[in-house]
Amino acid sequence: MSAIDDVMRYVATNEIRWIDLQFFDIKGQMHRISVSNRKLEEASFGKGIHAADLDDIFGKSDQGELVLLPDPDTLARLPWEPATVRLICDVLTVNQERFLKDPRYVAERMETNLGAAGIKTGLIGTEVDCYVFDTATADKTTRSRGVGLLMDSREATWGPSPMSNDRGAYVATPYDSMYSARTQIAETMEDSFGMLVDGHHHGKCPTAQQTFQLSPRTTKSAADAVNTLKFITKNLATAVNASATFMPYPVEGERGNTLGISTSFWKTSENNIFYDGKEDYAQISQTGLYFIGGLLEHAEALSLFTSPTPNSYHRLAMENYKVGWSVQDKTALVHVPHAKKNIKEVKRVTYKGADPSANPYLAFGLVAAAGLDGIKNKIDPGDPVEKEGKKKRVAKDLPTNLYQAISALESDTKFIKGVVPAELLADYLDLKLRQHREAMKGVSGLELQKYFNV
């Protein structure tokens, strides 16, 4: 029985009345249209569902009218809406052609490119941070008057609560006051949405930061999982009048939210091409080293997709990554985990320069694209950063603001050709330039504090 048959049977036998059709814009923001179960037919999974005028999201399409194509593998019953199921959708034209500005299509194209390169499966595991504040109150009516957002948490270092703690990662209760909430999020991911969570813990930042480790999945499915985690976290937080944020740098002085992207390439189900048990350092293969070389070579341009907001560069300033790779040095941009030796299943390469404001369909697809370019062109990553006096790569720095990232991409586009459609890229660059200009016009609380009396 097919996945489509499973969906139709589930809807028919579980008193489902509403189908929540979810899709994503180029920023990665989720949108939804809920339709009656009467509109869902087997044919809907081939020709799509005309549910709304999508020009409001994507602008006027040169490809004609747009429809939503449900992905039957993403069926999930919303636990807080018992008569509703969700289906993540691709965006198509009425002629059943892929809409070129659908970010999910980028991840799909990358999977096709991997297959053409002889790679059967590319797996991406993720470590995702977020903050959950007890309250976040905004004064939106008088923005020009000054900064108008007050965040509070029972764990906040600026508060008198006994939960306050100056350390973050792995703290235990009572300082880890959100353990039950985090467990509920993880169990909802698994039980209601069928997406495995390998672990969770208090984040590295003291103010109620949460960290989730999601199991490895294929490129598009891994992006689905990150967006599902955001969807669940925000809904469950809202249900108890709390506020969850995946903003890269919401609390000044803390290190902020990261999105670790761990990749492995498999030629067969038994052959992880990043693993070489005979190599002394990290058991990383030559192919794995070339993958790292691609990540480092394209790190500046890649930042536009992995650190895509002006706020992202505040987080990068706190981290101050070295554009290199390592097993031991945690400040290296690329990390090769090696806690478990002689196990090919866990050999992977982790890119640390991303944050959760990224559109995961773009970020995951282009991390894979940069690494694949390194493999194709045999790009040498140099020696690990801790090996002083050894072979080094030409020193590079990550961009320090969004405009530098835009400029870096404009001079380094070859590795994304065949992955990002020109139509999507043009809109994305225009969006990023607007965001940079908006940020340049804003006045921060720090600026008011430092320069008010000049």
C-alpha positions as CSV (number, residue, x, y, z in Angstrom):
1,M,0.0,0.0,0.0
2,S,1.4,3.4,-1.0
3,A,1.9,6.5,1.3
4,I,-1.0,8.1,-0.6
5,D,-3.3,5.2,0.3
6,D,-2.2,5.5,3.9
7,V,-3.1,9.2,4.0
8,M,-6.5,8.7,2.5
9,R,-7.3,5.9,4.8
10,Y,-6.1,7.8,7.9
11,V,-8.2,10.8,7.0
12,A,-11.3,8.7,6.4
13,T,-11.1,6.6,9.6
14,N,-9.9,9.1,12.2
15,E,-12.6,11.8,12.1
16,I,-10.2,14.2,10.3
17,R,-12.1,17.3,9.1
18,W,-9.3,19.7,8.2
19,I,-6.2,19.3,6.1
20,D,-3.5,21.8,7.1
21,L,-1.4,22.5,3.9
22,Q,1.9,23.9,5.0
23,F,4.5,25.5,2.6
24,F,7.5,27.8,2.9
25,D,8.6,31.1,1.4
26,I,12.2,32.0,0.5
27,K,12.9,33.2,4.1
28,G,11.9,29.8,5.4
29,Q,8.8,31.1,7.0
30,M,5.9,28.7,7.2
31,H,2.5,29.5,5.7
32,R,-0.6,27.4,5.9
33,I,-3.9,27.0,4.2
34,S,-6.5,24.7,5.9
35,V,-8.9,23.0,3.5
36,S,-11.8,20.6,4.1
37,N,-11.2,16.9,3.9
38,R,-13.6,16.9,1.0
39,K,-10.9,18.7,-1.1
40,L,-8.3,16.0,-0.6
41,E,-8.4,13.3,-3.2
42,E,-5.9,10.8,-4.5
43,A,-5.5,13.0,-7.5
44,S,-4.4,15.8,-5.2
45,F,-1.0,14.1,-4.8
46,G,-0.4,14.3,-8.6
47,K,-2.1,17.5,-9.8
48,G,-2.0,19.5,-6.6
49,I,-4.7,21.5,-4.8
50,H,-5.7,25.0,-5.8
51,A,-6.3,26.5,-2.4
52,A,-5.4,30.2,-2.5
53,D,-3.7,32.9,-4.5
54,L,-0.1,32.3,-3.7
55,D,1.0,35.6,-5.4
56,D,0.5,37.1,-1.9
57,I,3.5,35.0,-0.7
58,F,5.8,34.7,-3.8
59,G,4.8,37.7,-5.9
60,K,3.3,37.4,-9.3
61,S,4.6,34.2,-10.9
62,D,6.0,34.2,-14.5
63,Q,5.2,30.5,-14.5
64,G,1.5,31.0,-14.2
65,E,-1.0,30.1,-11.5
66,L,0.3,28.1,-8.5
67,V,-1.0,25.0,-6.6
68,L,0.1,23.1,-3.6
69,L,1.3,19.5,-4.0
70,P,1.0,17.6,-0.7
71,D,3.8,15.3,0.3
72,P,2.2,12.1,1.7
73,D,5.3,11.2,3.7
74,T,4.8,14.3,5.9
75,L,1.3,13.4,7.3
76,A,1.0,14.2,11.0
77,R,-2.0,14.7,13.3
78,L,-1.8,18.0,15.2
79,P,-2.1,17.1,18.9
80,W,-3.4,20.5,19.8
81,E,-6.0,20.4,16.9
82,P,-7.5,16.9,17.1
83,A,-9.6,17.1,13.9
84,T,-6.6,18.4,11.8
85,V,-3.7,16.8,10.0
86,R,-0.8,18.6,8.4
87,L,0.8,17.9,5.1
88,I,3.9,19.8,3.9
89,C,3.6,20.8,0.3
90,D,5.7,21.5,-2.7
91,V,4.6,24.4,-4.9
92,L,3.8,23.7,-8.5
93,T,2.3,25.4,-11.5
94,V,-1.1,24.3,-12.7
95,N,0.8,22.5,-15.5
96,Q,2.5,20.3,-12.8
97,E,5.9,22.0,-13.3
98,R,8.0,22.8,-10.3
99,F,7.8,26.4,-9.1
100,L,11.3,27.7,-9.3
101,K,11.0,29.9,-6.2
102,D,9.9,27.1,-3.9
103,P,12.8,26.6,-1.5
104,R,11.9,23.0,-1.0
105,Y,12.8,22.5,-4.7
106,V,16.4,23.5,-3.9
107,A,16.8,20.6,-1.4
108,E,15.3,18.3,-4.0
109,R,17.6,19.4,-6.7
110,M,20.6,18.9,-4.4
111,E,19.5,15.3,-3.8
112,T,19.3,14.8,-7.6
113,N,22.9,16.2,-7.9
114,L,24.2,13.8,-5.3
115,G,22.7,10.9,-7.2
116,A,24.3,12.1,-10.4
117,A,27.6,12.1,-8.5
118,G,27.2,8.5,-7.5
119,I,26.1,9.2,-4.0
120,K,23.1,7.1,-3.0
121,T,22.2,9.0,0.1
122,G,23.2,12.3,1.8
123,L,22.2,12.4,5.4
124,I,22.0,15.5,7.6
125,G,21.7,15.5,11.3
126,T,21.1,18.7,13.1
127,E,21.6,20.3,16.5
128,V,19.1,23.2,17.0
129,D,19.0,25.8,19.7
130,C,16.2,28.1,20.7
131,Y,15.2,30.3,23.7
132,V,12.0,29.9,25.6
133,F,11.1,33.0,27.6
134,D,8.4,33.3,30.2
135,T,7.4,36.6,28.7
136,A,8.4,38.8,25.8
137,T,6.5,42.1,25.8
138,A,6.9,44.5,22.9
139,D,5.8,48.1,22.6
140,K,5.2,48.2,18.9
141,T,3.4,51.6,18.9
142,T,6.4,53.7,19.8
143,R,9.4,52.0,18.1
144,S,11.1,55.3,17.3
145,R,11.0,56.1,21.1
146,G,13.7,53.5,21.7
147,V,14.0,49.7,22.1
148,G,10.6,48.3,23.0
149,L,11.1,44.6,23.9
150,L,11.3,43.2,27.4
151,M,12.2,39.6,27.8
152,D,12.0,37.7,31.1
153,S,12.8,34.2,32.2
154,R,12.9,32.4,35.5
155,E,16.5,31.5,34.5
156,A,17.5,35.0,33.6
157,T,20.9,36.1,35.1
158,W,19.5,39.6,35.5
159,G,16.6,38.4,37.7
160,P,16.4,37.5,41.4
161,S,15.0,34.0,40.8
162,P,16.7,31.1,42.6
163,M,16.7,29.4,39.1
164,S,19.1,32.0,37.9
165,N,22.5,30.5,37.0
166,D,25.6,31.8,35.3
167,R,26.3,28.6,33.4
168,G,24.3,27.0,30.6
169,A,25.1,23.8,28.9
170,Y,24.0,20.6,30.6
171,V,22.9,22.1,33.9
172,A,20.5,20.0,35.8
173,T,17.2,20.8,37.6
174,P,16.3,23.1,39.3
175,Y,18.4,25.4,37.1
176,D,17.2,23.5,34.0
177,S,13.6,24.7,34.6
178,M,12.3,23.8,31.1
179,Y,13.2,20.1,31.2
180,S,9.5,19.0,31.2
181,A,8.7,21.4,28.4
182,R,11.6,20.3,26.3
183,T,10.7,16.7,26.8
184,Q,7.2,17.4,25.7
185,I,8.5,19.0,22.5
186,A,10.8,16.1,21.8
187,E,8.0,13.5,22.4
188,T,5.6,15.4,20.2
189,M,8.2,15.4,17.4
190,E,8.4,11.6,17.7
191,D,4.9,10.5,18.7
192,S,2.8,12.9,16.6
193,F,5.1,13.7,13.7
194,G,7.3,10.6,13.4
195,M,10.6,12.5,13.5
196,L,13.2,11.1,15.8
197,V,15.0,13.2,18.4
198,D,18.4,11.7,19.4
199,G,18.6,13.9,22.6
200,H,17.9,17.2,24.2
201,H,19.5,19.3,27.0
202,H,19.8,22.8,28.4
203,G,21.6,25.0,25.9
204,K,25.0,26.5,26.4
205,C,23.5,29.9,27.3
206,P,22.1,30.3,30.8
207,T,18.9,32.1,30.0
208,A,16.5,29.2,29.3
209,Q,18.1,28.1,26.1
210,Q,17.1,24.7,24.8
211,T,19.0,22.3,22.5
212,F,17.6,19.5,20.4
213,Q,19.5,16.9,18.4
214,L,17.5,15.6,15.5
215,S,18.3,12.2,13.9
216,P,20.0,12.2,10.4
217,R,17.6,12.4,7.5
218,T,17.9,13.1,3.8
219,T,18.3,16.8,2.8
220,K,14.7,17.8,2.2
221,S,13.4,15.6,5.0
222,A,16.0,17.1,7.5
223,A,14.8,20.6,6.6
224,D,11.2,19.4,7.1
225,A,12.3,18.2,10.6
226,V,13.8,21.5,11.6
227,N,10.7,23.4,10.4
228,T,8.5,21.0,12.3
229,L,10.6,21.5,15.5
230,K,10.0,25.3,15.1
231,F,6.3,24.7,14.5
232,I,5.9,22.5,17.6
233,T,8.0,24.6,19.9
234,K,6.3,27.9,19.1
235,N,2.8,26.3,19.4
236,L,3.4,24.6,22.7
237,A,5.1,27.7,24.1
238,T,2.1,29.9,23.0
239,A,-0.3,27.4,24.6
240,V,1.2,28.3,28.1
241,N,1.7,32.0,27.3
242,A,5.4,31.6,26.9
243,S,7.5,32.9,24.0
244,A,9.9,30.8,22.0
245,T,12.5,32.3,19.6
246,F,15.0,30.9,17.2
247,M,16.5,34.3,16.6
248,P,20.3,34.0,16.4
249,Y,21.2,36.5,19.0
250,P,18.4,37.6,21.3
251,V,20.3,38.0,24.6
252,E,23.2,40.4,24.6
253,G,26.4,38.9,26.0
254,E,25.3,35.3,25.5
255,R,26.5,33.2,22.5
256,G,23.1,32.8,20.9
257,N,21.3,30.1,19.0
258,T,23.2,27.8,16.6
259,L,22.2,25.3,14.0
260,G,24.8,22.5,13.7
261,I,24.7,20.8,10.3
262,S,26.3,17.3,10.3
263,T,26.6,15.7,6.9
264,S,27.6,12.2,5.8
265,F,27.5,10.8,2.2
266,W,26.8,7.2,1.5
267,K,27.5,5.4,-1.8
268,T,25.7,2.3,-0.5
269,S,24.0,1.6,2.8
270,E,27.3,0.1,4.0
271,N,29.7,2.6,2.5
272,N,30.1,6.0,4.3
273,I,32.6,7.7,2.0
274,F,33.7,10.1,4.8
275,Y,35.0,7.2,6.9
276,D,38.5,5.6,6.6
277,G,39.4,3.4,9.6
278,K,43.0,3.4,8.6
279,E,43.5,7.2,9.0
280,D,45.1,8.1,12.3
281,Y,43.5,11.6,12.6
282,A,39.8,11.4,13.0
283,Q,39.4,8.4,10.7
284,I,38.3,10.9,8.0
285,S,38.8,9.8,4.4
286,Q,40.4,11.8,1.6
287,T,36.9,12.3,0.1
288,G,35.8,13.7,3.5
289,L,38.8,16.0,3.5
290,Y,37.8,17.3,0.1
291,F,34.3,17.9,1.3
292,I,35.7,20.0,4.2
293,G,37.8,21.8,1.6
294,G,34.7,22.8,-0.3
295,L,33.0,24.1,2.9
296,L,36.1,26.2,3.8
297,E,36.6,27.4,0.2
298,H,33.0,28.6,-0.1
299,A,32.4,29.6,3.6
300,E,32.1,33.3,2.9
301,A,29.5,32.9,0.2
302,L,27.8,30.1,2.1
303,S,27.2,32.5,5.0
304,L,24.4,34.3,3.1
305,F,22.4,31.1,3.4
306,T,23.5,29.8,6.8
307,S,23.7,33.2,8.6
308,P,21.0,35.0,6.6
309,T,19.9,37.9,8.9
310,P,21.6,41.0,10.2
311,N,21.2,39.6,13.7
312,S,23.2,36.5,12.6
313,Y,26.4,38.5,12.6
314,H,26.1,39.5,16.2
315,R,26.1,35.8,17.0
316,L,29.1,35.2,14.7
317,A,31.0,38.0,16.5
318,M,30.4,36.2,19.8
319,E,31.7,32.9,18.4
320,N,34.7,34.2,16.3
321,Y,35.1,31.0,14.3
322,K,38.4,30.1,12.7
323,V,37.9,29.3,9.0
324,G,39.5,25.9,9.4
325,W,38.7,22.4,10.5
326,S,39.5,20.3,13.6
327,V,38.6,17.5,15.9
328,Q,39.9,19.2,19.0
329,D,39.6,22.9,18.5
330,K,35.9,23.9,19.1
331,T,36.5,27.4,17.6
332,A,37.0,25.8,14.1
333,L,34.2,26.4,11.7
334,V,34.2,22.8,10.7
335,H,34.3,20.0,13.3
336,V,34.9,16.3,12.7
337,P,33.4,14.5,15.7
338,H,35.5,11.6,16.8
339,A,34.3,10.5,20.2
340,K,33.2,7.2,18.8
341,K,36.0,5.4,17.0
342,N,35.9,2.6,14.4
343,I,32.2,3.2,13.7
344,K,31.5,4.2,10.1
345,E,27.8,5.0,10.9
346,V,28.7,8.0,13.0
347,K,31.4,9.5,10.9
348,R,30.2,12.9,9.7
349,V,31.4,16.5,9.1
350,T,29.7,19.3,11.1
351,Y,29.4,22.8,9.8
352,K,29.1,25.2,12.8
353,G,28.5,28.6,11.0
354,A,24.8,28.3,10.7
355,D,21.9,29.6,12.9
356,P,18.2,28.7,13.1
357,S,17.1,31.9,11.2
358,A,18.4,30.1,8.0
359,N,15.9,28.6,5.6
360,P,16.9,25.0,6.1
361,Y,16.0,23.9,2.6
362,L,18.5,26.4,1.2
363,A,21.1,26.0,4.0
364,F,21.2,22.2,3.9
365,G,21.2,22.1,0.1
366,L,24.0,24.6,-0.2
367,V,26.2,23.1,2.5
368,A,26.0,19.8,0.6
369,A,26.7,21.7,-2.7
370,A,29.8,23.4,-1.3
371,G,31.1,20.1,0.0
372,L,30.3,18.3,-3.2
373,D,32.2,21.0,-5.2
374,G,35.1,20.3,-2.9
375,I,35.0,16.6,-3.7
376,K,34.7,17.2,-7.5
377,N,37.6,19.7,-7.6
378,K,39.7,18.0,-4.9
379,I,39.9,21.1,-2.7
380,D,42.6,20.7,0.0
381,P,41.3,21.8,3.4
382,G,44.8,22.1,4.8
383,D,45.8,20.7,8.1
384,P,43.6,20.9,11.3
385,V,43.9,24.3,12.9
386,E,45.6,23.0,16.0
387,K,48.6,21.7,14.0
388,E,50.9,24.7,14.3
389,G,53.6,25.0,11.7
390,K,51.9,22.6,9.3
391,K,50.3,23.1,6.0
392,K,47.7,25.9,6.2
393,R,45.0,27.2,4.0
394,V,45.1,30.8,2.9
395,A,43.6,32.7,5.8
396,K,40.0,33.8,5.4
397,D,37.5,35.4,7.7
398,L,33.7,35.0,7.7
399,P,31.7,38.1,6.7
400,T,31.0,40.5,9.6
401,N,27.7,41.7,8.2
402,L,25.0,40.8,5.7
403,Y,26.3,43.1,3.0
404,Q,29.7,41.4,3.0
405,A,28.0,38.0,2.7
406,I,26.0,39.3,-0.3
407,S,29.2,40.5,-1.9
408,A,30.9,37.2,-1.2
409,L,28.2,35.3,-2.9
410,E,28.2,37.6,-5.9
411,S,31.8,36.7,-6.6
412,D,31.4,32.9,-5.8
413,T,28.3,31.5,-7.5
414,K,29.7,28.6,-9.4
415,F,29.1,26.0,-6.7
416,I,25.4,26.8,-6.5
417,K,24.6,26.6,-10.2
418,G,22.3,23.7,-10.9
419,V,21.0,23.9,-7.3
420,V,19.5,27.4,-6.8
421,P,17.3,28.6,-9.7
422,A,18.2,32.0,-11.0
423,E,14.7,33.3,-10.3
424,L,14.9,32.3,-6.6
425,L,18.4,33.6,-6.2
426,A,17.4,37.0,-7.6
427,D,14.5,37.4,-5.2
428,Y,16.8,36.1,-2.3
429,L,19.5,38.7,-3.0
430,D,16.9,41.4,-3.2
431,L,15.5,40.4,0.1
432,K,18.9,40.3,1.8
433,L,19.8,43.7,0.5
434,R,16.6,45.1,1.8
435,Q,17.2,43.5,5.2
436,H,20.7,44.9,5.3
437,R,19.4,48.4,4.6
438,E,16.6,48.1,7.2
439,A,19.2,47.1,9.8
440,M,21.4,50.1,8.9
441,K,18.5,52.4,9.6
442,G,17.7,50.9,13.0
443,V,18.9,52.2,16.4
444,S,19.9,49.6,19.0
445,G,19.8,49.8,22.8
446,L,23.5,49.6,22.9
447,E,23.9,52.6,20.6
448,L,21.5,54.6,22.7
449,Q,23.5,53.7,25.8
450,K,26.9,54.3,24.4
451,Y,26.3,57.4,22.2
452,F,23.3,59.3,23.5
453,N,25.5,61.9,25.2
454,V,28.2,62.4,22.5
